[in-house]
């Protein structure tokens, strides 16, 4: 089975908007689909981890790429 992946760019948004908008986008996905979120807000590092812990979604990858923060989240 091929993994369905979606992308969401939150660069330019400041806390708490990246997490609020990510929550809305991931809610529209089916279980097992993956959302790749790009952010340049430093606060998103802690926020995305906390979001996954609270919602049960799986943080597959969390890191910095070319000055942006990239998160790969699988919907639970």
PDB file of N, CA, C, O and CB in Angstrom:
ATOM      1  N   UNK A   1       0.848  -1.190   0.000  1.00  0.00           N
ATOM      2  CA  UNK A   1       0.000   0.000   0.000  1.00  0.00           C
ATOM      3  C   UNK A   1       0.887   1.247   0.000  1.00  0.00           C
ATOM      4  O   UNK A   1       1.837   1.335   0.779  1.00  0.00           O
ATOM      5  CB  UNK A   1      -0.961   0.002   1.231  1.00  0.00           C
ATOM      6  N   UNK A   2       0.584   2.192  -0.859  1.00  0.00           N
ATOM      7  CA  UNK A   2       1.333   3.435  -0.938  1.00  0.00           C
ATOM      8  C   UNK A   2       0.818   4.421   0.104  1.00  0.00           C
ATOM      9  O   UNK A   2      -0.388   4.604   0.270  1.00  0.00           O
ATOM     10  CB  UNK A   2       1.236   4.039  -2.349  1.00  0.00           C
ATOM     11  N   UNK A   3       1.745   5.041   0.791  1.00  0.00           N
ATOM     12  CA  UNK A   3       1.410   6.012   1.821  1.00  0.00           C
ATOM     13  C   UNK A   3       0.971   7.313   1.161  1.00  0.00           C
ATOM     14  O   UNK A   3       1.683   7.854   0.316  1.00  0.00           O
ATOM     15  CB  UNK A   3       2.610   6.253   2.768  1.00  0.00           C
ATOM     16  N   UNK A   4      -0.202   7.815   1.545  1.00  0.00           N
ATOM     17  CA  UNK A   4      -0.693   9.076   1.022  1.00  0.00           C
ATOM     18  C   UNK A   4      -0.088  10.211   1.842  1.00  0.00           C
ATOM     19  O   UNK A   4      -0.249  10.263   3.061  1.00  0.00           O
ATOM     20  CB  UNK A   4      -2.247   9.128   1.052  1.00  0.00           C
ATOM     21  N   UNK A   5       0.607  11.117   1.164  1.00  0.00           N
ATOM     22  CA  UNK A   5       1.301  12.204   1.844  1.00  0.00           C
ATOM     23  C   UNK A   5       0.775  13.552   1.371  1.00  0.00           C
ATOM     24  O   UNK A   5       0.575  13.770   0.176  1.00  0.00           O
ATOM     25  CB  UNK A   5       2.814  12.109   1.609  1.00  0.00           C
ATOM     26  N   UNK A   6       0.558  14.432   2.304  1.00  0.00           N
ATOM     27  CA  UNK A   6       0.085  15.789   2.037  1.00  0.00           C
ATOM     28  C   UNK A   6       1.111  16.765   2.602  1.00  0.00           C
ATOM     29  O   UNK A   6       1.818  16.445   3.558  1.00  0.00           O
ATOM     30  CB  UNK A   6      -1.337  16.035   2.660  1.00  0.00           C
ATOM     31  N   UNK A   7       1.191  17.940   2.020  1.00  0.00           N
ATOM     32  CA  UNK A   7       2.113  18.953   2.517  1.00  0.00           C
ATOM     33  C   UNK A   7       1.329  20.186   2.973  1.00  0.00           C
ATOM     34  O   UNK A   7       0.258  20.500   2.452  1.00  0.00           O
ATOM     35  CB  UNK A   7       3.147  19.334   1.428  1.00  0.00           C
ATOM     36  N   UNK A   8       1.903  20.868   3.962  1.00  0.00           N
ATOM     37  CA  UNK A   8       1.284  22.073   4.500  1.00  0.00           C
ATOM     38  C   UNK A   8       2.393  23.032   4.904  1.00  0.00           C
ATOM     39  O   UNK A   8       3.246  22.691   5.723  1.00  0.00           O
ATOM     40  CB  UNK A   8       0.350  21.744   5.711  1.00  0.00           C
ATOM     41  N   UNK A   9       2.383  24.216   4.340  1.00  0.00           N
ATOM     42  CA  UNK A   9       3.416  25.221   4.568  1.00  0.00           C
ATOM     43  C   UNK A   9       2.887  26.292   5.521  1.00  0.00           C
ATOM     44  O   UNK A   9       1.952  27.023   5.192  1.00  0.00           O
ATOM     45  CB  UNK A   9       3.873  25.857   3.228  1.00  0.00           C
ATOM     46  N   UNK A  10       3.494  26.376   6.701  1.00  0.00           N
ATOM     47  CA  UNK A  10       3.084  27.393   7.673  1.00  0.00           C
ATOM     48  C   UNK A  10       4.142  28.475   7.839  1.00  0.00           C
ATOM     49  O   UNK A  10       4.073  29.276   8.771  1.00  0.00           O
ATOM     50  CB  UNK A  10       2.792  26.748   9.020  1.00  0.00           C
ATOM     51  N   UNK A  11       5.126  28.500   6.934  1.00  0.00           N
ATOM     52  CA  UNK A  11       6.172  29.532   7.041  1.00  0.00           C
ATOM     53  C   UNK A  11       5.540  30.917   6.986  1.00  0.00           C
ATOM     54  O   UNK A  11       4.642  31.177   6.186  1.00  0.00           O
ATOM     55  CB  UNK A  11       7.226  29.375   5.907  1.00  0.00           C
ATOM     56  N   UNK A  12       6.027  31.801   7.853  1.00  0.00           N
ATOM     57  CA  UNK A  12       5.500  33.166   7.926  1.00  0.00           C
ATOM     58  C   UNK A  12       4.429  33.328   8.991  1.00  0.00           C
ATOM     59  O   UNK A  12       4.042  34.451   9.314  1.00  0.00           O
ATOM     60  CB  UNK A  12       4.940  33.571   6.589  1.00  0.00           C
ATOM     61  N   UNK A  13       3.946  32.217   9.542  1.00  0.00           N
ATOM     62  CA  UNK A  13       2.950  32.284  10.612  1.00  0.00           C
ATOM     63  C   UNK A  13       3.662  32.169  11.953  1.00  0.00           C
ATOM     64  O   UNK A  13       4.600  31.387  12.105  1.00  0.00           O
ATOM     65  CB  UNK A  13       1.877  31.162  10.456  1.00  0.00           C
ATOM     66  N   UNK A  14       3.210  32.949  12.915  1.00  0.00           N
ATOM     67  CA  UNK A  14       3.795  32.916  14.258  1.00  0.00           C
ATOM     68  C   UNK A  14       2.877  32.158  15.207  1.00  0.00           C
ATOM     69  O   UNK A  14       1.673  32.045  14.976  1.00  0.00           O
ATOM     70  CB  UNK A  14       4.047  34.348  14.784  1.00  0.00           C
ATOM     71  N   UNK A  15       3.461  31.649  16.261  1.00  0.00           N
ATOM     72  CA  UNK A  15       2.766  30.907  17.302  1.00  0.00           C
ATOM     73  C   UNK A  15       1.565  31.720  17.793  1.00  0.00           C
ATOM     74  O   UNK A  15       1.709  32.910  18.075  1.00  0.00           O
ATOM     75  CB  UNK A  15       3.726  30.576  18.477  1.00  0.00           C
ATOM     76  N   UNK A  16       0.417  31.120  17.898  1.00  0.00           N
ATOM     77  CA  UNK A  16       0.070  29.712  17.833  1.00  0.00           C
ATOM     78  C   UNK A  16      -0.491  29.260  16.482  1.00  0.00           C
ATOM     79  O   UNK A  16      -0.968  28.131  16.367  1.00  0.00           O
ATOM     80  CB  UNK A  16      -0.916  29.408  18.894  1.00  0.00           C
ATOM     81  N   UNK A  17      -0.445  30.114  15.465  1.00  0.00           N
ATOM     82  CA  UNK A  17      -1.096  29.792  14.191  1.00  0.00           C
ATOM     83  C   UNK A  17      -0.599  28.518  13.512  1.00  0.00           C
ATOM     84  O   UNK A  17      -1.427  27.779  12.979  1.00  0.00           O
ATOM     85  CB  UNK A  17      -0.917  30.925  13.257  1.00  0.00           C
ATOM     86  N   UNK A  18       0.709  28.213  13.499  1.00  0.00           N
ATOM     87  CA  UNK A  18       1.109  26.969  12.832  1.00  0.00           C
ATOM     88  C   UNK A  18       0.422  25.732  13.404  1.00  0.00           C
ATOM     89  O   UNK A  18      -0.011  24.864  12.646  1.00  0.00           O
ATOM     90  CB  UNK A  18       2.603  26.797  12.930  1.00  0.00           C
ATOM     91  N   UNK A  19       0.316  25.638  14.707  1.00  0.00           N
ATOM     92  CA  UNK A  19      -0.303  24.457  15.306  1.00  0.00           C
ATOM     93  C   UNK A  19      -1.817  24.475  15.132  1.00  0.00           C
ATOM     94  O   UNK A  19      -2.422  23.425  14.914  1.00  0.00           O
ATOM     95  CB  UNK A  19       0.051  24.366  16.789  1.00  0.00           C
ATOM     96  N   UNK A  20      -2.429  25.626  15.223  1.00  0.00           N
ATOM     97  CA  UNK A  20      -3.887  25.724  15.039  1.00  0.00           C
ATOM     98  C   UNK A  20      -4.268  25.302  13.623  1.00  0.00           C
ATOM     99  O   UNK A  20      -5.217  24.543  13.431  1.00  0.00           O
ATOM    100  CB  UNK A  20      -4.383  27.171  15.320  1.00  0.00           C
ATOM    101  N   UNK A  21      -3.539  25.787  12.653  1.00  0.00           N
ATOM    102  CA  UNK A  21      -3.857  25.441  11.260  1.00  0.00           C
ATOM    103  C   UNK A  21      -3.498  23.996  10.933  1.00  0.00           C
ATOM    104  O   UNK A  21      -4.192  23.338  10.159  1.00  0.00           O
ATOM    105  CB  UNK A  21      -3.125  26.378  10.306  1.00  0.00           C
ATOM    106  N   UNK A  22      -2.418  23.510  11.523  1.00  0.00           N
ATOM    107  CA  UNK A  22      -2.050  22.102  11.325  1.00  0.00           C
ATOM    108  C   UNK A  22      -3.134  21.192  11.883  1.00  0.00           C
ATOM    109  O   UNK A  22      -3.482  20.186  11.265  1.00  0.00           O
ATOM    110  CB  UNK A  22      -0.691  21.790  11.997  1.00  0.00           C
ATOM    111  N   UNK A  23      -3.664  21.537  13.037  1.00  0.00           N
ATOM    112  CA  UNK A  23      -4.747  20.749  13.647  1.00  0.00           C
ATOM    113  C   UNK A  23      -5.942  20.635  12.695  1.00  0.00           C
ATOM    114  O   UNK A  23      -6.528  19.561  12.559  1.00  0.00           O
ATOM    115  CB  UNK A  23      -5.194  21.389  14.987  1.00  0.00           C
ATOM    116  N   UNK A  24      -6.300  21.734  12.040  1.00  0.00           N
ATOM    117  CA  UNK A  24      -7.432  21.725  11.106  1.00  0.00           C
ATOM    118  C   UNK A  24      -7.141  20.861   9.884  1.00  0.00           C
ATOM    119  O   UNK A  24      -8.007  20.114   9.428  1.00  0.00           O
ATOM    120  CB  UNK A  24      -7.769  23.152  10.665  1.00  0.00           C
ATOM    121  N   UNK A  25      -5.932  20.961   9.356  1.00  0.00           N
ATOM    122  CA  UNK A  25      -5.577  20.190   8.173  1.00  0.00           C
ATOM    123  C   UNK A  25      -5.545  18.696   8.488  1.00  0.00           C
ATOM    124  O   UNK A  25      -6.087  17.891   7.731  1.00  0.00           O
ATOM    125  CB  UNK A  25      -4.221  20.647   7.625  1.00  0.00           C
ATOM    126  N   UNK A  26      -4.921  18.327   9.587  1.00  0.00           N
ATOM    127  CA  UNK A  26      -4.805  16.902   9.906  1.00  0.00           C
ATOM    128  C   UNK A  26      -6.167  16.296  10.225  1.00  0.00           C
ATOM    129  O   UNK A  26      -6.377  15.101  10.014  1.00  0.00           O
ATOM    130  CB  UNK A  26      -3.851  16.695  11.087  1.00  0.00           C
ATOM    131  N   UNK A  27      -7.092  17.106  10.730  1.00  0.00           N
ATOM    132  CA  UNK A  27      -8.444  16.623  11.002  1.00  0.00           C
ATOM    133  C   UNK A  27      -9.153  16.191   9.716  1.00  0.00           C
ATOM    134  O   UNK A  27     -10.035  15.333   9.748  1.00  0.00           O
ATOM    135  CB  UNK A  27      -9.260  17.709  11.711  1.00  0.00           C
ATOM    136  N   UNK A  28      -8.768  16.782   8.595  1.00  0.00           N
ATOM    137  CA  UNK A  28      -9.417  16.455   7.319  1.00  0.00           C
ATOM    138  C   UNK A  28      -8.821  15.220   6.642  1.00  0.00           C
ATOM    139  O   UNK A  28      -9.345  14.758   5.628  1.00  0.00           O
ATOM    140  CB  UNK A  28      -9.318  17.635   6.379  1.00  0.00           C
ATOM    141  N   UNK A  29      -7.725  14.681   7.197  1.00  0.00           N
ATOM    142  CA  UNK A  29      -7.072  13.522   6.605  1.00  0.00           C
ATOM    143  C   UNK A  29      -7.684  12.223   7.113  1.00  0.00           C
ATOM    144  O   UNK A  29      -8.338  12.197   8.156  1.00  0.00           O
ATOM    145  CB  UNK A  29      -5.579  13.549   6.901  1.00  0.00           C
ATOM    146  N   UNK A  30      -7.463  11.147   6.364  1.00  0.00           N
ATOM    147  CA  UNK A  30      -7.873   9.818   6.795  1.00  0.00           C
ATOM    148  C   UNK A  30      -6.793   9.218   7.688  1.00  0.00           C
ATOM    149  O   UNK A  30      -5.624   9.590   7.585  1.00  0.00           O
ATOM    150  CB  UNK A  30      -8.148   8.903   5.577  1.00  0.00           C
ATOM    151  N   UNK A  31      -7.174   8.308   8.548  1.00  0.00           N
ATOM    152  CA  UNK A  31      -6.234   7.620   9.421  1.00  0.00           C
ATOM    153  C   UNK A  31      -5.139   6.976   8.567  1.00  0.00           C
ATOM    154  O   UNK A  31      -5.423   6.332   7.558  1.00  0.00           O
ATOM    155  CB  UNK A  31      -6.962   6.553  10.293  1.00  0.00           C
ATOM    156  N   UNK A  32      -3.902   7.159   8.982  1.00  0.00           N
ATOM    157  CA  UNK A  32      -2.768   6.581   8.277  1.00  0.00           C
ATOM    158  C   UNK A  32      -2.125   7.503   7.268  1.00  0.00           C
ATOM    159  O   UNK A  32      -0.991   7.266   6.850  1.00  0.00           O
ATOM    160  CB  UNK A  32      -3.190   5.350   7.596  1.00  0.00           C
ATOM    161  N   UNK A  33      -2.830   8.559   6.864  1.00  0.00           N
ATOM    162  CA  UNK A  33      -2.233   9.509   5.926  1.00  0.00           C
ATOM    163  C   UNK A  33      -1.179  10.338   6.653  1.00  0.00           C
ATOM    164  O   UNK A  33      -1.234  10.503   7.871  1.00  0.00           O
ATOM    165  CB  UNK A  33      -3.318  10.430   5.296  1.00  0.00           C
ATOM    166  N   UNK A  34      -0.229  10.852   5.895  1.00  0.00           N
ATOM    167  CA  UNK A  34       0.901  11.592   6.456  1.00  0.00           C
ATOM    168  C   UNK A  34       0.834  13.051   6.024  1.00  0.00           C
ATOM    169  O   UNK A  34       0.562  13.358   4.863  1.00  0.00           O
ATOM    170  CB  UNK A  34       2.243  10.961   6.018  1.00  0.00           C
ATOM    171  N   UNK A  35       1.083  13.930   6.960  1.00  0.00           N
ATOM    172  CA  UNK A  35       1.143  15.369   6.697  1.00  0.00           C
ATOM    173  C   UNK A  35       2.560  15.844   6.955  1.00  0.00           C
ATOM    174  O   UNK A  35       3.109  15.626   8.035  1.00  0.00           O
ATOM    175  CB  UNK A  35       0.121  16.155   7.580  1.00  0.00           C
ATOM    176  N   UNK A  36       3.154  16.499   5.958  1.00  0.00           N
ATOM    177  CA  UNK A  36       4.475  17.093   6.099  1.00  0.00           C
ATOM    178  C   UNK A  36       4.272  18.596   6.270  1.00  0.00           C
ATOM    179  O   UNK A  36       3.802  19.280   5.362  1.00  0.00           O
ATOM    180  CB  UNK A  36       5.399  16.766   4.861  1.00  0.00           C
ATOM    181  N   UNK A  37       4.634  19.091   7.443  1.00  0.00           N
ATOM    182  CA  UNK A  37       4.450  20.503   7.788  1.00  0.00           C
ATOM    183  C   UNK A  37       5.807  21.198   7.776  1.00  0.00           C
ATOM    184  O   UNK A  37       6.777  20.701   8.349  1.00  0.00           O
ATOM    185  CB  UNK A  37       3.760  20.659   9.182  1.00  0.00           C
ATOM    186  N   UNK A  38       5.864  22.355   7.114  1.00  0.00           N
ATOM    187  CA  UNK A  38       7.065  23.180   7.107  1.00  0.00           C
ATOM    188  C   UNK A  38       6.754  24.474   7.853  1.00  0.00           C
ATOM    189  O   UNK A  38       5.727  25.110   7.617  1.00  0.00           O
ATOM    190  CB  UNK A  38       7.552  23.470   5.643  1.00  0.00           C
ATOM    191  N   UNK A  39       7.657  24.853   8.759  1.00  0.00           N
ATOM    192  CA  UNK A  39       7.457  26.049   9.568  1.00  0.00           C
ATOM    193  C   UNK A  39       8.792  26.758   9.761  1.00  0.00           C
ATOM    194  O   UNK A  39       9.852  26.134   9.714  1.00  0.00           O
ATOM    195  CB  UNK A  39       6.823  25.693  10.936  1.00  0.00           C
ATOM    196  N   UNK A  40       8.728  28.062   9.978  1.00  0.00           N
ATOM    197  CA  UNK A  40       9.944  28.784  10.361  1.00  0.00           C
ATOM    198  C   UNK A  40       9.779  29.433  11.737  1.00  0.00           C
ATOM    199  O   UNK A  40      10.567  30.292  12.130  1.00  0.00           O
ATOM    200  CB  UNK A  40      10.290  29.856   9.306  1.00  0.00           C
ATOM    201  N   UNK A  41       8.746  29.009  12.458  1.00  0.00           N
ATOM    202  CA  UNK A  41       8.493  29.500  13.809  1.00  0.00           C
ATOM    203  C   UNK A  41       9.176  28.579  14.816  1.00  0.00           C
ATOM    204  O   UNK A  41       8.851  27.394  14.892  1.00  0.00           O
ATOM    205  CB  UNK A  41       6.966  29.590  14.092  1.00  0.00           C
ATOM    206  N   UNK A  42      10.114  29.111  15.581  1.00  0.00           N
ATOM    207  CA  UNK A  42      10.876  28.338  16.564  1.00  0.00           C
ATOM    208  C   UNK A  42       9.954  27.606  17.542  1.00  0.00           C
ATOM    209  O   UNK A  42      10.258  26.492  17.968  1.00  0.00           O
ATOM    210  CB  UNK A  42      11.830  29.257  17.333  1.00  0.00           C
ATOM    211  N   UNK A  43       8.846  28.222  17.891  1.00  0.00           N
ATOM    212  CA  UNK A  43       7.908  27.618  18.831  1.00  0.00           C
ATOM    213  C   UNK A  43       7.259  26.348  18.320  1.00  0.00           C
ATOM    214  O   UNK A  43       6.753  25.546  19.104  1.00  0.00           O
ATOM    215  CB  UNK A  43       6.850  28.597  19.175  1.00  0.00           C
ATOM    216  N   UNK A  44       7.272  26.162  17.012  1.00  0.00           N
ATOM    217  CA  UNK A  44       6.631  24.972  16.448  1.00  0.00           C
ATOM    218  C   UNK A  44       7.358  23.692  16.839  1.00  0.00           C
ATOM    219  O   UNK A  44       6.760  22.616  16.817  1.00  0.00           O
ATOM    220  CB  UNK A  44       6.566  25.081  14.933  1.00  0.00           C
ATOM    221  N   UNK A  45       8.633  23.787  17.195  1.00  0.00           N
ATOM    222  CA  UNK A  45       9.377  22.591  17.612  1.00  0.00           C
ATOM    223  C   UNK A  45       8.699  21.920  18.803  1.00  0.00           C
ATOM    224  O   UNK A  45       8.433  20.719  18.768  1.00  0.00           O
ATOM    225  CB  UNK A  45      10.833  22.956  17.967  1.00  0.00           C
ATOM    226  N   UNK A  46       8.423  22.674  19.839  1.00  0.00           N
ATOM    227  CA  UNK A  46       7.741  22.122  21.009  1.00  0.00           C
ATOM    228  C   UNK A  46       6.262  21.897  20.758  1.00  0.00           C
ATOM    229  O   UNK A  46       5.690  20.913  21.227  1.00  0.00           O
ATOM    230  CB  UNK A  46       7.918  23.038  22.195  1.00  0.00           C
ATOM    231  N   UNK A  47       5.641  22.810  20.017  1.00  0.00           N
ATOM    232  CA  UNK A  47       4.204  22.722  19.779  1.00  0.00           C
ATOM    233  C   UNK A  47       3.819  21.461  19.004  1.00  0.00           C
ATOM    234  O   UNK A  47       2.840  20.799  19.349  1.00  0.00           O
ATOM    235  CB  UNK A  47       3.731  23.951  19.027  1.00  0.00           C
ATOM    236  N   UNK A  48       4.566  21.130  17.978  1.00  0.00           N
ATOM    237  CA  UNK A  48       4.218  19.956  17.164  1.00  0.00           C
ATOM    238  C   UNK A  48       4.398  18.670  17.964  1.00  0.00           C
ATOM    239  O   UNK A  48       3.581  17.755  17.855  1.00  0.00           O
ATOM    240  CB  UNK A  48       5.080  19.907  15.884  1.00  0.00           C
ATOM    241  N   UNK A  49       5.454  18.590  18.762  1.00  0.00           N
ATOM    242  CA  UNK A  49       5.643  17.413  19.614  1.00  0.00           C
ATOM    243  C   UNK A  49       4.497  17.284  20.616  1.00  0.00           C
ATOM    244  O   UNK A  49       3.966  16.191  20.816  1.00  0.00           O
ATOM    245  CB  UNK A  49       6.992  17.495  20.356  1.00  0.00           C
ATOM    246  N   UNK A  50       4.119  18.385  21.241  1.00  0.00           N
ATOM    247  CA  UNK A  50       3.026  18.377  22.210  1.00  0.00           C
ATOM    248  C   UNK A  50       1.710  18.014  21.530  1.00  0.00           C
ATOM    249  O   UNK A  50       0.910  17.264  22.089  1.00  0.00           O
ATOM    250  CB  UNK A  50       2.908  19.744  22.903  1.00  0.00           C
ATOM    251  N   UNK A  51       1.483  18.538  20.338  1.00  0.00           N
ATOM    252  CA  UNK A  51       0.268  18.231  19.583  1.00  0.00           C
ATOM    253  C   UNK A  51       0.159  16.725  19.336  1.00  0.00           C
ATOM    254  O   UNK A  51      -0.899  16.132  19.547  1.00  0.00           O
ATOM    255  CB  UNK A  51       0.256  18.999  18.240  1.00  0.00           C
ATOM    256  N   UNK A  52       1.252  16.112  18.889  1.00  0.00           N
ATOM    257  CA  UNK A  52       1.237  14.674  18.614  1.00  0.00           C
ATOM    258  C   UNK A  52       1.018  13.873  19.901  1.00  0.00           C
ATOM    259  O   UNK A  52       0.274  12.892  19.904  1.00  0.00           O
ATOM    260  CB  UNK A  52       2.555  14.243  17.941  1.00  0.00           C
ATOM    261  N   UNK A  53       1.652  14.283  20.970  1.00  0.00           N
ATOM    262  CA  UNK A  53       1.487  13.584  22.247  1.00  0.00           C
ATOM    263  C   UNK A  53       0.044  13.663  22.736  1.00  0.00           C
ATOM    264  O   UNK A  53      -0.486  12.686  23.266  1.00  0.00           O
ATOM    265  CB  UNK A  53       2.432  14.171  23.304  1.00  0.00           C
ATOM    266  N   UNK A  54      -0.585  14.806  22.562  1.00  0.00           N
ATOM    267  CA  UNK A  54      -1.955  15.005  23.035  1.00  0.00           C
ATOM    268  C   UNK A  54      -2.986  14.310  22.163  1.00  0.00           C
ATOM    269  O   UNK A  54      -4.011  13.852  22.667  1.00  0.00           O
ATOM    270  CB  UNK A  54      -2.267  16.473  23.101  1.00  0.00           C
ATOM    271  N   UNK A  55      -2.731  14.225  20.862  1.00  0.00           N
ATOM    272  CA  UNK A  55      -3.719  13.695  19.929  1.00  0.00           C
ATOM    273  C   UNK A  55      -3.492  12.239  19.556  1.00  0.00           C
ATOM    274  O   UNK A  55      -4.379  11.599  18.991  1.00  0.00           O
ATOM    275  CB  UNK A  55      -3.728  14.519  18.693  1.00  0.00           C
ATOM    276  N   UNK A  56      -2.309  11.706  19.866  1.00  0.00           N
ATOM    277  CA  UNK A  56      -2.009  10.330  19.507  1.00  0.00           C
ATOM    278  C   UNK A  56      -1.493  10.163  18.094  1.00  0.00           C
ATOM    279  O   UNK A  56      -1.220   9.044  17.659  1.00  0.00           O
ATOM    280  CB  UNK A  56      -3.216   9.500  19.683  1.00  0.00           C
ATOM    281  N   UNK A  57      -1.356  11.260  17.376  1.00  0.00           N
ATOM    282  CA  UNK A  57      -0.763  11.191  16.035  1.00  0.00           C
ATOM    283  C   UNK A  57       0.728  10.886  16.187  1.00  0.00           C
ATOM    284  O   UNK A  57       1.339  11.236  17.197  1.00  0.00           O
ATOM    285  CB  UNK A  57      -0.987  12.534  15.236  1.00  0.00           C
ATOM    286  N   UNK A  58       1.305  10.233  15.181  1.00  0.00           N
ATOM    287  CA  UNK A  58       2.705   9.815  15.275  1.00  0.00           C
ATOM    288  C   UNK A  58       3.630  10.821  14.600  1.00  0.00           C
ATOM    289  O   UNK A  58       3.471  11.137  13.421  1.00  0.00           O
ATOM    290  CB  UNK A  58       2.891   8.433  14.648  1.00  0.00           C
ATOM    291  N   UNK A  59       4.604  11.321  15.372  1.00  0.00           N
ATOM    292  CA  UNK A  59       5.638  12.179  14.801  1.00  0.00           C
ATOM    293  C   UNK A  59       6.683  11.253  14.187  1.00  0.00           C
ATOM    294  O   UNK A  59       7.442  10.599  14.903  1.00  0.00           O
ATOM    295  CB  UNK A  59       6.276  13.145  15.890  1.00  0.00           C
ATOM    296  N   UNK A  60       6.718  11.202  12.862  1.00  0.00           N
ATOM    297  CA  UNK A  60       7.641  10.311  12.165  1.00  0.00           C
ATOM    298  C   UNK A  60       9.021  10.938  12.026  1.00  0.00           C
ATOM    299  O   UNK A  60      10.040  10.264  12.174  1.00  0.00           O
ATOM    300  CB  UNK A  60       7.092   9.951  10.790  1.00  0.00           C
ATOM    301  N   UNK A  61       9.041  12.251  11.738  1.00  0.00           N
ATOM    302  CA  UNK A  61      10.299  12.981  11.565  1.00  0.00           C
ATOM    303  C   UNK A  61      10.091  14.394  12.084  1.00  0.00           C
ATOM    304  O   UNK A  61       9.045  15.005  11.867  1.00  0.00           O
ATOM    305  CB  UNK A  61      10.763  12.990  10.061  1.00  0.00           C
ATOM    306  N   UNK A  62      11.105  14.899  12.770  1.00  0.00           N
ATOM    307  CA  UNK A  62      11.099  16.273  13.242  1.00  0.00           C
ATOM    308  C   UNK A  62      12.527  16.771  13.120  1.00  0.00           C
ATOM    309  O   UNK A  62      13.437  16.221  13.740  1.00  0.00           O
ATOM    310  CB  UNK A  62      10.558  16.392  14.720  1.00  0.00           C
ATOM    311  N   UNK A  63      12.724  17.814  12.320  1.00  0.00           N
ATOM    312  CA  UNK A  63      14.077  18.312  12.166  1.00  0.00           C
ATOM    313  C   UNK A  63      14.138  19.624  11.419  1.00  0.00           C
ATOM    314  O   UNK A  63      13.120  20.194  11.027  1.00  0.00           O
ATOM    315  CB  UNK A  63      14.912  17.302  11.465  1.00  0.00           C
ATOM    316  N   UNK A  64      15.359  20.087  11.233  1.00  0.00           N
ATOM    317  CA  UNK A  64      15.591  21.352  10.554  1.00  0.00           C
ATOM    318  C   UNK A  64      16.219  21.081   9.190  1.00  0.00           C
ATOM    319  O   UNK A  64      17.180  20.321   9.069  1.00  0.00           O
ATOM    320  CB  UNK A  64      16.497  22.281  11.405  1.00  0.00           C
ATOM    321  N   UNK A  65      15.650  21.722   8.163  1.00  0.00           N
ATOM    322  CA  UNK A  65      16.151  21.581   6.797  1.00  0.00           C
ATOM    323  C   UNK A  65      16.259  22.979   6.196  1.00  0.00           C
ATOM    324  O   UNK A  65      15.252  23.671   6.046  1.00  0.00           O
ATOM    325  CB  UNK A  65      15.216  20.656   5.930  1.00  0.00           C
ATOM    326  N   UNK A  66      17.469  23.392   5.855  1.00  0.00           N
ATOM    327  CA  UNK A  66      17.699  24.693   5.214  1.00  0.00           C
ATOM    328  C   UNK A  66      17.067  25.852   5.986  1.00  0.00           C
ATOM    329  O   UNK A  66      16.505  26.766   5.383  1.00  0.00           O
ATOM    330  CB  UNK A  66      17.153  24.674   3.798  1.00  0.00           C
ATOM    331  N   UNK A  67      17.155  25.817   7.313  1.00  0.00           N
ATOM    332  CA  UNK A  67      16.641  26.904   8.136  1.00  0.00           C
ATOM    333  C   UNK A  67      15.172  26.822   8.469  1.00  0.00           C
ATOM    334  O   UNK A  67      14.666  27.651   9.225  1.00  0.00           O
ATOM    335  CB  UNK A  67      16.893  28.172   7.468  1.00  0.00           C
ATOM    336  N   UNK A  68      14.470  25.840   7.923  1.00  0.00           N
ATOM    337  CA  UNK A  68      13.053  25.634   8.232  1.00  0.00           C
ATOM    338  C   UNK A  68      12.907  24.380   9.080  1.00  0.00           C
ATOM    339  O   UNK A  68      13.765  23.498   9.052  1.00  0.00           O
ATOM    340  CB  UNK A  68      12.202  25.522   6.931  1.00  0.00           C
ATOM    341  N   UNK A  69      11.826  24.306   9.825  1.00  0.00           N
ATOM    342  CA  UNK A  69      11.517  23.128  10.628  1.00  0.00           C
ATOM    343  C   UNK A  69      10.534  22.276   9.846  1.00  0.00           C
ATOM    344  O   UNK A  69       9.529  22.776   9.342  1.00  0.00           O
ATOM    345  CB  UNK A  69      10.938  23.519  12.028  1.00  0.00           C
ATOM    346  N   UNK A  70      10.826  20.997   9.749  1.00  0.00           N
ATOM    347  CA  UNK A  70       9.985  20.082   8.971  1.00  0.00           C
ATOM    348  C   UNK A  70       9.504  18.959   9.891  1.00  0.00           C
ATOM    349  O   UNK A  70      10.281  18.360  10.634  1.00  0.00           O
ATOM    350  CB  UNK A  70      10.767  19.501   7.737  1.00  0.00           C
ATOM    351  N   UNK A  71       8.202  18.698   9.817  1.00  0.00           N
ATOM    352  CA  UNK A  71       7.579  17.678  10.643  1.00  0.00           C
ATOM    353  C   UNK A  71       6.800  16.736   9.737  1.00  0.00           C
ATOM    354  O   UNK A  71       6.053  17.177   8.863  1.00  0.00           O
ATOM    355  CB  UNK A  71       6.655  18.312  11.722  1.00  0.00           C
ATOM    356  N   UNK A  72       6.978  15.456   9.948  1.00  0.00           N
ATOM    357  CA  UNK A  72       6.247  14.442   9.193  1.00  0.00           C
ATOM    358  C   UNK A  72       5.382  13.705  10.203  1.00  0.00           C
ATOM    359  O   UNK A  72       5.889  12.996  11.072  1.00  0.00           O
ATOM    360  CB  UNK A  72       7.223  13.452   8.416  1.00  0.00           C
ATOM    361  N   UNK A  73       4.065  13.881  10.082  1.00  0.00           N
ATOM    362  CA  UNK A  73       3.117  13.397  11.084  1.00  0.00           C
ATOM    363  C   UNK A  73       2.134  12.421  10.429  1.00  0.00           C
ATOM    364  O   UNK A  73       1.528  12.736   9.404  1.00  0.00           O
ATOM    365  CB  UNK A  73       2.356  14.586  11.746  1.00  0.00           C
ATOM    366  N   UNK A  74       1.981  11.233  11.028  1.00  0.00           N
ATOM    367  CA  UNK A  74       0.992  10.269  10.541  1.00  0.00           C
ATOM    368  C   UNK A  74      -0.250  10.370  11.420  1.00  0.00           C
ATOM    369  O   UNK A  74      -0.173  10.304  12.646  1.00  0.00           O
ATOM    370  CB  UNK A  74       1.568   8.808  10.545  1.00  0.00           C
ATOM    371  N   UNK A  75      -1.403  10.534  10.758  1.00  0.00           N
ATOM    372  CA  UNK A  75      -2.655  10.663  11.498  1.00  0.00           C
ATOM    373  C   UNK A  75      -3.034   9.333  12.122  1.00  0.00           C
ATOM    374  O   UNK A  75      -2.992   8.286  11.477  1.00  0.00           O
ATOM    375  CB  UNK A  75      -3.780  11.163  10.582  1.00  0.00           C
ATOM    376  N   UNK A  76      -3.407   9.400  13.398  1.00  0.00           N
ATOM    377  CA  UNK A  76      -3.831   8.209  14.138  1.00  0.00           C
ATOM    378  C   UNK A  76      -5.313   7.968  13.926  1.00  0.00           C
ATOM    379  O   UNK A  76      -5.866   7.010  14.466  1.00  0.00           O
ATOM    380  CB  UNK A  76      -3.521   8.355  15.642  1.00  0.00           C
TER     381      UNK A  76
END
